[in-house]
């Protein structure tokens, strides 16, 4: 799969279109909004940028994963949230404006955090012989993450109508690309698939549930309101796995590194939907049993 034109050329182009679509949904006000609810933004960003990689590292060590799969889990942990998090937040009545702000900031931070976390993982798990994220590849990561977002924001600034018309097609395209790449990555390693699923299926499932729970519980413990907690949960728990898959397959040239993200991209929809249902149902039941007045 690594050598196909679909991966080497098509996937980075597809990701550029997806990140361009993300840019179409953002304005400079989304970055400025951090000053209006700084505590909510800081809580979610600290959880996502600092705590999640530590949780992923602990899981990788606990389950003693193969070095390339371990790097893949760390790459997944470093990948930002995305527009899917915004959608789930909307479905479960979260603070979507907060999600949009977090997505905007995360898209910038990811250009730094992904190379740092991935290179540390490559060094720690002694995968240098198989992988390398040198300066040229770091620049490639920055380019595919940041430049399309900036272009999308510029287009929206010039034509809000065009941005609005393009939003739905780009979202549909994003889902299709994620499905095709995830299935392709899994099929590309079909001979080892059962073994990989045994190794990373449980790890990625636990990581997803831990991320969702941490995002929600951490926000509530720090006295953020219900809507902000839901937004934090979805932002922290739902990763932009297309970014992780593109870096694994097109930049690092490793299908094995892509496997955790491919598995996660399937699990996160099911687990995020179940988690969202449980927390909103619990909130509804509490409201019904709360004494009037």
N, C-alpha and C positions, 0 to 999 in steps of 0.2 A: 504493500500500500504506500510506503514511504516514497517510492520512486515514481509514482504516477504523477502525471501533469495536474490531475485534480488536486493533489496535495501540495505539490511544490509551487504551483502558480495559482490554481483556482481557489484554494482555501484562504490564502492571504488576501486575495481580491474580495472574496466573499466576506471575510471579517472586516475589511475596509468599508464595505457597503453597510454592514451591520453597525459599525462604530460611527459611520456617517449618519445613519438613521438615528443613533443615540444623540448625536450632536444636534440633529434637527429638533429634538425634544427639549433642548437646553437653552437657557439664556444666561447672560451675566448675572441676572438677579438670583438665579439658582445658587450661585457661588456666594453672593452677598447675604443670602438668607441665613447663613451660619451665625451672623451677628444677632439675629432675632431669637434663635433657640440654640445658643452655643452648647448648653449642657447636653442636650439630646444628640447633637452632632458629635461632640467629643466622646460621649459614651459609646456610640455605635462604632466610631472610627478606631478607638482604642481596642475594643473587642475584636474588630475585624483585622486590623493591621498587626496588633501585638499578641493578643490572646489566642486567636485561631491557629496561627502557625505553631504555637507552643502545644496546643491540644493535638494538632496533627502530628507533631514530632513525638509526643508521648504515645499516641496510638501506633505509629510506625515502629517504635522501639518495642512496645508491648507485644505486637503481633509479629515482630522480627521479619519484616517484609524484605523481599529481594531488593537490592540497591536501586534498580531502575524504577521499580514500582514505588519505592519509598520517595524517590525524587518526584515522581508523578503526584503523590499525595501532597507533598510540600508545595509543588507548583499549583495544585488545585487550591490549597489553603491561601496562597498568595493572590489568587485571581480575584478581581473585584466583583461586587454585585452588578446587576445590570437591569435592563428594562423588564425582565421577567419578575424581578423582585417588586418593581413598581406595580405590575399587574396583580400579583398576589396580594400586595398590601391593599390595593383598591378593592379586590374581591372580599377581603376580610375586614374592611372599614378601618384600615390603618391611615396614618398621616402621610398621604402620597407626596405632599410637598416636601416633607422631610426626606422621603425616599429619593426624590429627584435631586435634592441637594446633596445627599450622600453619594448618589451615583455620579454626580458631576465631580465631586471632590475625589472620589475613589478612582475615577478614570484617569485623573492626573497622578495620584499617588501610585497607582499600579505600574506606571512607567518606571518607578524607582523600586517599589517593593518586590515586584516579580523577579527582576534580575538579581536583587540582593538575596532574597530567600532561596531562589533556585540555585544560585552559585554556592551559597553556604551548604545547601543540601547535597549538591554534587561533590563538594569537597569532603563533607562529613561522611557520606556513605561510599566514599572512594569510587565514584563513578566517572572519574576524569578520563579514563581510557575509552569510555563509550560516549561521553557527552562533553560539551564545552559551550559555555555562554560567554564567549570573549567579547571584547569591545564592539566589534562589528555587528555581532548578533544582538548585543544590548541595544545598539542604535536601531537595529531592525525592529526590536520589540517596542521601543519608544515610538518609532514611526507608525507601526500598525495600530498602536493604541491611541496615540494622541492626535496625529495629523488629521485623520478622517473626522474625529470629533470636532476639532477646530474648524474644519471646512464646513461641516454640517451646521455648526453654530453661526458661521458667517452667512450661509445660505438662508437660514431662518431669519437672521437680522435684516436681510435684504428683501425676503419674500416670505412672510408668515403663512400665506395661502399655500404656497408650494410645499412648505414644511408640513402643513396640516394634511395635504393630499397625499404626501409620500409616507406618512406615518404608518398607516395600516399595511400597505404593500411591503414595507421594510420589516415590520414585525412578523408578517407571515413568512417572508424570506428567511428571517432569523431562525424561526422554528424549523423550517425545512432544512436549512444548512446544518443545524444542530443534530437533527434526526439522521441525516445522511452521513455526516462525519462520525457520529457516535456508533452507528451500525457498521459503517465501514471500518472503523478502528477495531471494533470487536471481531468482525469477520476476518480482518487482516491477521489476527492472532488466534484464529479459530482452533488451531491445533493445541494451543495452550489455554484456550478460553476457560475450560472447566477449572483448571488449576488457578488461573488468575481470579476468577469469580470467587473461588474458595478463599483466596488470599485477601482480596481487596473488597469483596462484596460486603462483608461484615464491617470492615474498617470504614468504608465510605458511608455505610448506613449509620453507624454510630457517630461518625463525624458530622453528618448532616443533622441528625437529631440533637447532638450536642450544640451545634451552631445555632439552630433555631431556638433551643431552650435558653442558651446563654444570652442570645440577643434579646429575648423577651424578659427573662428573669432578671438579668443585669439592669435593664432599663427600669423595671418595676422596683427593684431594690434601691435604686437611686432616685426614686420618686418621680419618674416620668409618667405622664398620663397613659391611659390605655391605648389610645391611637398611636402615640409615639412608640410605645412598647411593641405594638404589632409591626410598625414600620421598621423598627430596629431588628426585630426577629427575622423578617423577610430579607432585609438587606444583608444581615450577617449570615443567614442560612442558605440563601440562594445565590450561587456564584455564576459569573459569566463564563461558563465552561467552554464556550466557543473560543475565547481568548486562550485558555489553557490548552485546548486541543490544537489550536493553530501553532502555538509555541512548541508544543511537544512534537508535532508531526512535521512542521515546515521549518522551524528554527533549530530544534535539537535533533530532528530527523530520527525520532524513536517512537515506534508504535507502542512499545511497552510502557514508556513514560505516559503515553496518552490514555492507557487503560483505566486508571482510577477516575479520570475526568469523564471518560465515556460511560463508565458504570454510574458515576454520581449524577450525570445528566439525566439518566433514566429514573434513579431513585428520588431525586430532589423534588420532582413534580408530585409524586405520590405522597412522600413524607411531609412536604410543605402544605399540601392540601389537607392531609389528616391533622397536622398540627394546628393549622389555621382554624379548622372546624372545631377542634377540641377547646381552644382558648376562647373562641367567640361563643360557643355553646355554654361554656362555664360562666362567661360574663352574663349571658342572657338569663341563665338559671339564677344567678346571684341577684339580678335585677328584679326577677319575678318574686323571689322570696324576701326581698328587702321590705321592711315595714313602710307603709306610706307615711309621708310627713317626716 
